[in-house]
Structure formats: structure tokens, C-alpha cells
Amino acid sequence: MNRLCLLRLAWSLPLLLTVLLAPAPAKGHELNSASLSLTEVEGREGRFLVRWEASSSTLKSELAAPAVFPPPCKLDGEFLGCGPAGLVGTIELPWLEGTETNVMVAIEWRSGSRLLRVLTGSDPSFVVYGIPASAGLLALKPIVVDYTRLGVEHILTGFDHLLFVIALTLLVRGGRKLVGAVTAFTVAHSLTLACAVFGWLTLPAPPVEATIALSIVLVCGECLRPADSLAHRAPWAVTFSFGLLHGLGFASSLLDIGLPEKHVPTALLFFNVGVEIGQLGVIALVLALSLLAARVPVQPATVRRGLVYAMGGMAGYWSIERIVATLTGASL
């Protein structure tokens, strides 16, 4: 492959990144979405009102019993009776396996606790935890595994957080500085994540999301500035400040998913562990690609600058979109 081809490849990478991260246009796959909601009835312990909605009337009519509930729960019309034992165990949608349908399952208890899961053809079941508060770590394994996985998924599918981590890795040069910057980011987002989950700090989601997008723009801008700027000299100070914002973003997603009422600290801890695993995985991948790029006869600075412009442009678009949504009250 000659030098011209390599240069073309280098400039195509930012374009590909922009296309992949751009908002996808709405598609008319009506057969591919459904929802199942269970709301505990006031005054009736362990009794839930069941609502099944599907965008396809065909799908809705074909499924008289959309889910298999754990014993002793029994479905009677639009009500699910679980008795004093409550809704505890595995909820499964056997018909979902192998399909391309996504089903959002939402459970809300009288106490105000809620649980939200998205089930797919490759993952058609999930566990509702009924573990005693005094249970040991081994008994908490389902919570540990589930919330660690959710943390990893949040980083890998949350494009704004993903871009921030990539931009941070491109900004900070030197192993010790990178370790310090990542540690500061971790400490900061862990603080605000915990404060938001426990209700000690509450901010509206739209301005938080807008500010997170702006943080990516600023870090991308710093990537293009001379190495004597504050972000280059003391990246930990910048990442700590922005980490406080990103922690609120993590909290918003985690609260939407829901937490097991008796094990909030455990779920919170391992969600955070999952976030760190995902974050470190992304950083390791970026560093590995950087080492690989150094062996290719192209200018690494060209690739780096192209990536920075692509990420900054995408984050700029998100910033405008979210600021407009904040000012107008529109949903994103």
C-alpha cells in the first residue's frame, strides 16, 4: 500500500467515526419494539397490574402470555399475583429468543422502587432480586455480575462518555500524567454518581447532558492547543472538574435502570466497577492503536488531528441539540 492510499485511509477514519456516531434516522421497523410494565397495586402486596404494548398489532394479538414469571406468581387477566413472597426470581420471554424484537420491561413497586431492563433476542430473561439485606457476597453474585455488565455497557454504548475517554487519551501524553488524569476522573464521577443515587444532589438532566457534550468539545479543543496549556500541564484538574459532570450523567442512566432496594450500595459499587473496566478497555485500545499507527508510514499527527476534529464536530452537534432542548423543554 503506497503512501497516498495510507493518507486516504487516515482521513477516512474520522469520517467513518462521524457516520457511526451520528444520530441514526428513524426506521419503520414496527415489529421490533414492545414494552411490558408491571405496577404493584396499592393495598395489595405482591399484586401487579400488567400492561403489554407492542407497536405491531400482529405481535400483540399473538402473545396471550408475553412472559413467564417466577413461582408462585400467577397471571390472571391483567393482574399478576405473587403473594407475600413478592415478585422475586427470573422473568423470561421465551418467544423473544432468536428474534430481532427489543422489549422494554419496567417494574414499579409501591415503595417507589423501580427496575428497568431491555430484553433482546440474545438476552430474553433477567432476574428480579430477592436477596436478604444481610446476604454475603456469594449470594450477591447476580447483582455483582449484572451491574458490572451494565457499567461496561454504559461506557461502550454511551457515545458521549466514550468520546470523552478517547479525547482524554489523545490529550494526555505520558504514562504518569494519564494515570493521574484517569484517577481524578474516576474519583470525581464516583462522588457525584453516589451523591445523585442517594438523593443528596439533584440536577435536571437536560443541562447536565448539554454540559457533558460541551466538555468533549473543550477537551478536543485542548488537543489542538500548544502543550503549555493548563489541560496539558495539569490534566487531572480538568478531568476532575469534568468528571463531576459525567458522574451525574452516569447517575441519570443508573436511576432510569433502577437499583435493588436492599442492595443499593452493592449495585452502585459494581456499576462503577463496570464503568471503570469499560473506560480502561477503551484507553488500552486507543493506546494500542497509537502504537500500531507509529509503525505505519503516515504522519500520526494527521490521523490524530482528523480524529479530534471528527469528535469535536460530533460533540458540537450534540451541544447545540441539547442546549436547544434545555431552552425549549423538548425531549432529545
C-alpha positions in Angstrom: 0.0 0.0 0.0 1.6 3.3 -1.0 1.7 6.5 1.0 -1.2 8.1 -0.8 -3.5 5.2 0.0 -2.5 5.3 3.6 -3.2 9.0 3.8 -6.6 8.5 2.3 -7.2 5.8 4.9 -6.1 8.1 7.7 -8.6 10.7 6.6 -11.4 8.2 6.1 -11.2 7.1 9.8 -12.6 10.4 11.2 -15.3 10.3 8.6 -16.2 6.7 9.5 -16.3 7.7 13.2 -18.6 10.6 12.4 -21.0 8.4 10.4 -21.1 5.7 13.1 -21.8 8.1 15.9 -24.2 10.4 14.1 -27.9 10.1 15.1 -29.5 7.3 13.1 -32.6 8.2 11.2 -35.8 6.7 12.3 -36.7 3.4 10.7 -40.1 1.9 10.2 -39.5 -1.5 12.0 -42.8 -1.7 13.7 -42.4 -5.3 14.5 -39.2 -4.8 16.5 -40.4 -2.9 19.6 -42.6 -3.8 22.6 -42.9 -3.0 26.3 -44.1 -4.9 29.3 -44.9 -2.9 32.5 -45.7 -4.3 36.0 -47.0 -1.8 38.6 -47.7 -3.0 42.2 -51.2 -2.2 43.2 -51.8 0.0 46.3 -53.0 -2.0 49.3 -52.3 -5.4 47.6 -48.9 -6.7 48.5 -47.4 -8.8 45.7 -50.2 -7.9 43.2 -49.2 -6.2 40.0 -51.1 -4.6 37.1 -49.7 -5.9 33.9 -49.6 -3.8 30.7 -48.3 -5.3 27.4 -47.8 -2.9 24.5 -46.4 -3.7 21.0 -46.0 -1.5 18.0 -47.3 -4.3 15.9 -50.9 -5.4 16.4 -50.0 -8.8 15.0 -47.3 -9.3 17.6 -49.7 -8.1 20.4 -52.5 -10.4 19.4 -50.3 -13.5 19.0 -48.9 -13.3 22.6 -51.6 -14.1 25.1 -48.9 -14.6 27.8 -45.9 -12.4 26.9 -43.7 -13.5 29.8 -43.0 -16.5 32.0 -43.0 -15.3 35.6 -41.2 -16.9 38.6 -43.3 -19.1 41.0 -45.5 -18.6 42.9 -46.6 -15.7 40.6 -49.7 -16.4 38.5 -51.1 -14.2 35.7 -54.9 -13.7 36.0 -56.1 -11.5 33.2 -54.3 -8.2 33.6 -53.1 -8.8 37.1 -50.1 -10.8 38.3 -50.5 -12.3 41.8 -47.3 -13.2 43.7 -48.5 -13.1 47.3 -46.5 -12.1 50.3 -43.3 -13.6 48.8 -43.4 -10.8 46.1 -42.0 -10.8 42.6 -38.7 -12.5 43.0 -36.8 -14.6 40.5 -36.3 -14.9 36.8 -38.7 -13.2 34.3 -38.3 -14.8 30.8 -39.7 -14.1 27.4 -39.1 -17.4 25.6 -40.8 -16.3 22.4 -38.2 -13.5 22.2 -35.2 -15.8 21.7 -33.7 -15.6 18.2 -35.9 -12.6 17.1 -34.9 -9.0 16.4 -37.5 -7.6 18.7 -36.5 -5.5 21.7 -38.8 -5.4 24.7 -38.5 -2.9 27.5 -39.6 -4.3 30.8 -40.5 -1.9 33.6 -41.4 -2.9 37.2 -42.5 -0.4 39.8 -43.2 -1.3 43.4 -45.4 0.5 45.9 -42.3 1.7 47.8 -41.4 3.8 44.7 -38.5 1.4 43.7 -38.3 0.6 40.1 -36.4 -1.7 37.7 -35.9 -1.2 34.0 -34.5 -3.7 31.6 -34.3 -4.1 27.8 -34.6 -7.7 26.7 -33.4 -8.8 23.2 -33.4 -12.0 21.2 -29.9 -12.8 22.5 -30.8 -12.0 26.1 -34.5 -12.8 26.7 -34.5 -13.0 30.5 -33.4 -11.2 33.7 -33.5 -11.7 37.4 -35.6 -9.7 39.9 -33.5 -9.8 43.1 -35.0 -11.0 46.4 -31.7 -11.3 48.3 -31.9 -10.5 52.0 -30.1 -7.3 53.1 -27.7 -9.4 55.3 -26.7 -11.8 52.5 -23.0 -12.5 51.9 -21.0 -11.6 48.8 -21.5 -15.0 47.3 -25.3 -14.6 47.4 -24.9 -11.2 45.9 -23.2 -12.7 42.8 -26.2 -12.0 40.4 -26.2 -8.3 41.4 -22.4 -8.1 41.1 -22.4 -9.6 37.6 -25.5 -7.7 36.3 -24.4 -4.3 37.5 -20.8 -4.7 36.4 -22.1 -5.6 32.9 -24.4 -2.6 32.9 -21.5 -0.4 33.8 -19.3 -1.7 30.9 -22.3 -1.4 28.5 -22.9 2.1 29.6 -19.4 3.2 28.6 -19.4 1.3 25.4 -22.8 2.4 24.2 -22.8 5.9 25.8 -21.2 7.7 22.9 -20.7 11.0 24.8 -18.8 9.3 27.6 -16.9 7.1 25.1 -15.8 10.1 23.1 -14.6 11.9 26.2 -12.4 9.0 27.2 -10.9 8.8 23.7 -10.3 12.5 23.6 -8.7 12.4 27.1 -6.4 9.6 25.9 -5.3 11.7 22.9 -4.8 14.8 25.0 -2.6 13.4 27.8 0.9 12.4 26.9 3.0 10.4 29.3 2.1 7.4 31.4 2.1 9.1 34.8 0.0 12.1 33.6 -2.5 9.7 32.1 -2.8 7.7 35.2 -3.3 10.9 37.3 -5.9 12.2 34.9 -7.9 8.9 34.8 -7.7 8.6 38.6 -9.0 12.2 39.0 -11.8 11.5 36.5 -12.7 8.3 38.4 -12.8 9.9 41.8 -14.9 12.8 40.6 -17.5 10.8 38.8 -17.7 8.3 41.6 -18.5 11.2 44.0 -21.3 12.7 42.0 -22.7 9.3 41.0 -23.1 8.3 44.6 -24.5 11.7 45.7 -27.1 11.6 42.9 -28.1 8.0 43.5 -28.6 8.6 47.3 -30.6 11.8 46.5 -28.0 14.2 48.0 -27.5 16.0 44.7 -30.2 16.6 42.1 -29.9 18.5 38.9 -32.1 18.5 35.8 -30.9 16.0 33.2 -31.0 18.3 30.0 -28.5 20.9 31.2 -26.2 18.2 32.6 -26.2 16.3 29.2 -25.6 19.6 27.4 -22.6 20.4 29.6 -21.2 16.9 29.1 -21.2 17.4 25.4 -19.5 20.8 25.8 -16.8 19.1 27.9 -15.9 16.9 24.9 -15.7 20.0 22.7 -13.4 21.6 25.2 -11.1 18.6 25.6 -10.9 18.2 21.8 -10.0 21.9 21.6 -7.2 21.4 24.1 -5.9 18.5 22.0 -5.2 21.1 19.2 -3.6 23.7 21.5 0.1 24.1 22.4 1.4 21.7 25.1 1.8 24.6 27.6 -1.9 25.0 28.3 -3.4 24.1 31.7 -5.0 21.0 30.3 -1.6 19.7 29.2 0.3 20.8 32.3 -2.3 19.6 34.9 -4.8 17.3 33.1 -6.0 15.9 36.4 -7.6 19.3 37.3 -9.5 19.3 34.1 -10.6 15.7 34.2 -11.7 16.1 37.9 -13.9 19.0 37.0 -15.5 17.3 34.0 -15.7 14.0 36.0 -18.2 15.7 38.3 -20.5 16.3 35.4 -20.1 12.8 33.9 -20.9 11.3 37.2 -24.3 13.0 37.1 -24.8 11.6 33.6 -24.0 8.1 34.9 -26.4 8.5 37.7 -29.2 9.5 35.4 -28.8 6.3 33.4 -28.5 4.2 36.5 -31.6 5.6 38.1 -33.5 5.0 34.9 -32.4 1.4 35.0 -33.3 1.0 38.7 -31.5 -0.4 41.7 -32.3 -3.3 44.0 -33.8 -1.6 47.1 -32.0 -3.6 49.7 -28.6 -3.6 47.9 -28.2 -0.1 46.5 -24.5 0.3 47.7 -23.5 -3.0 46.2 -25.2 -2.3 42.8 -23.7 1.2 42.8 -20.2 -0.1 43.6 -20.2 -2.7 40.8 -21.9 -0.4 38.3 -18.9 1.9 38.9 -16.5 -1.0 38.6 -18.1 -1.8 35.3 -17.7 1.8 34.1 -14.0 1.6 35.0 -13.5 -1.7 33.2 -15.1 -0.2 30.1 -13.1 3.0 30.4 -9.8 1.3 30.9 -10.6 -1.0 28.0 -11.2 2.0 25.7 -8.0 3.6 26.8 -6.0 0.4 26.3 -7.4 0.1 22.8 -6.6 3.7 21.9 -3.0 3.3 23.1 -2.6 0.1 21.2 -3.9 1.7 18.0 -1.5 4.6 18.6 1.5 2.2 18.9 0.3 0.5 15.7 -0.1 3.8 13.9 3.5 4.6 14.8 4.7 1.7 12.7 2.7 2.8 9.6 4.4 5.3 7.2 1.9 8.1 7.7 2.0 11.1 9.9 0.4 10.1 13.3 -0.4 13.8 13.8 -2.6 13.8 10.7 -4.6 10.9 12.0 -4.8 12.4 15.5 -5.9 15.8 14.2 -8.5 14.2 12.0 -10.0 12.2 14.9 -10.0 15.2 17.1 -11.9 17.3 14.5 -14.4 14.5 13.9 -15.1 14.0 17.7 -15.2 17.8 18.3 -17.7 18.2 15.4 -19.9 15.5 16.7 -19.8 16.8 20.3 -20.5 20.3 18.9 -23.6 19.0 17.2 -24.7 17.3 20.5 -24.1 20.5 22.4 -26.3 22.6 20.2 -29.0 19.9 20.1 -29.0 19.6 23.9 -28.8 23.3 24.6 -31.8 23.9 22.4 -33.7 21.0 24.1 -32.8 22.6 27.5 -34.1 26.0 26.5 -37.3 24.8 24.8 -38.1 21.9 27.0 -38.0 19.5 24.0 -37.1 15.8 24.5 -33.9 14.6 23.0 
